[in-house]
């Protein structure tokens, strides 16, 4: 949902280049530390004191199953299998841990892994084909093209991740990065 707004900014400032990519939180933190990016948007508050961050929003996490699953049970999830992605274990720990007592002792061990993708646009493809379930932020679920093939479940105990805007601590951001940060804050 942010990319169109950032492209509007690039149209206004043609010398600005938007480098918009999805990556695991740790990769974003490393890119900030290596000074290869000015700012990063993450769902994990950095523990490194060389990264400064501010919370700018909340992103609900959703359990996503094939469309035919009307009310997911622990047994159903175990039968389906888990579609893994770079942040999936973290997401599952937050959402499944809050909603399934069995998860507290299982931690996904009895749930077989049915697939893996590190491409945000492809993570739900095996779910849509009935090959498993996963846990994703609501925004990623809403962006999936085959909505009729999946079912996003709002569980009894909702869980959200905090979104953090991060940059290198002590660094004065260039105006271009400040402009991008302001667009992000206005549209989260």
Protein Blocks (a to p, Z undefined) as FASTA:
>chain_A
ZZmmmmmmmmmmmmbccddddddfklmmmmmmnopafbdcdfbdcfbfkbccddfbdcdd
dddddfklmbdcfklmmmnopaddfklmmmmmmmmmmmmmklmmnnomlpccfbdcfbfk
lmmmmmmnopaccdddfklmmmpmklmlpccdddfbdcdddddddddehiacdfklmmmm
mmmmmmZZ
